[in-house]
Amino acid sequence: MITIYTTNTFDKLFEKLGYEIQKKAANKTEIFKENPFNSILRTEKLHPKKFDVWSFRVDINYRIVFQFIGQNKVLFIFVGHHNQIYKYDLFK
């Protein structure tokens, strides 16, 4: 089972999402906790790969971006439309 931590940025972005997207995100997060590489999630490593940042699909348009921070521990750092991923400074 994966333990999930969130950044303040993630929490604020999540609160701004519509109810339906929040509900989808919660459902996909439950799947993620059991297996972060479940094919339903379409988990992928983002570019540039050297920063070790990953994402999974909430739906066709929305993603959750995260990093593995330890054994069975991840940090959710972004949630939003996939077009916004590279507009945030995720890659410090």
C-alpha positions in Angstrom: 0.0 0.0 0.0 1.3 3.4 -1.0 1.3 6.3 1.5 0.6 9.6 -0.1 1.8 13.0 1.0 0.7 16.3 -0.6 2.3 19.7 -1.1 0.4 22.9 -0.2 0.3 23.7 -4.0 -1.4 20.3 -4.7 -4.0 20.9 -1.9 -4.8 24.4 -3.2 -5.1 23.2 -6.8 -7.3 20.2 -5.7 -9.7 22.6 -3.9 -10.1 24.6 -7.1 -11.2 21.6 -9.2 -14.8 21.0 -9.9 -16.6 18.3 -7.8 -16.7 15.8 -10.6 -12.9 16.0 -11.2 -12.3 15.8 -7.5 -14.4 12.6 -7.3 -12.5 11.1 -10.2 -9.2 12.1 -8.7 -10.2 10.4 -5.4 -11.2 7.2 -7.2 -8.0 7.1 -9.2 -6.0 7.8 -6.1 -7.5 4.7 -4.4 -6.3 2.6 -7.4 -2.9 4.3 -7.3 -2.5 3.4 -3.6 -2.9 -0.3 -4.5 -0.7 -0.2 -7.6 0.8 3.0 -8.9 1.4 1.3 -12.3 -2.1 -0.1 -12.8 -2.7 0.2 -16.5 -5.9 2.2 -15.9 -3.8 5.1 -14.6 -1.4 5.2 -17.5 1.4 6.2 -15.2 4.4 7.8 -17.0 7.6 9.5 -16.3 7.7 13.1 -17.4 10.4 14.9 -19.3 13.0 15.9 -18.4 13.4 12.4 -17.0 16.4 13.4 -14.8 14.0 15.1 -12.3 12.2 11.8 -11.6 8.7 13.3 -11.8 5.8 11.1 -12.8 2.1 11.5 -13.6 -1.1 9.5 -13.8 -4.4 10.2 -15.5 -7.4 11.3 -13.6 -9.3 11.3 -16.9 -8.5 12.2 -20.5 -7.7 15.8 -19.6 -6.5 15.9 -15.9 -3.4 14.5 -14.3 -1.8 14.1 -10.9 1.9 14.7 -10.9 4.0 13.1 -8.2 7.4 11.9 -7.0 8.5 8.8 -5.3 10.0 9.9 -2.0 10.7 6.6 -0.3 9.7 3.0 -0.3 5.9 3.0 -0.7 5.8 6.8 -0.3 4.9 9.4 -2.8 4.5 13.1 -2.9 1.6 14.6 -4.9 2.8 17.9 -6.2 0.3 19.0 -8.9 -3.2 18.3 -10.1 -4.8 19.9 -13.1 -5.2 19.9 -16.8 -2.4 18.1 -18.7 -1.7 21.3 -20.7 -0.7 23.0 -17.4 1.9 20.5 -16.2 4.8 22.2 -17.9 3.6 25.7 -17.0 4.3 25.0 -13.3 7.8 25.0 -12.0 7.8 21.3 -11.1 11.3 20.6 -12.1 13.5 22.3 -9.6 
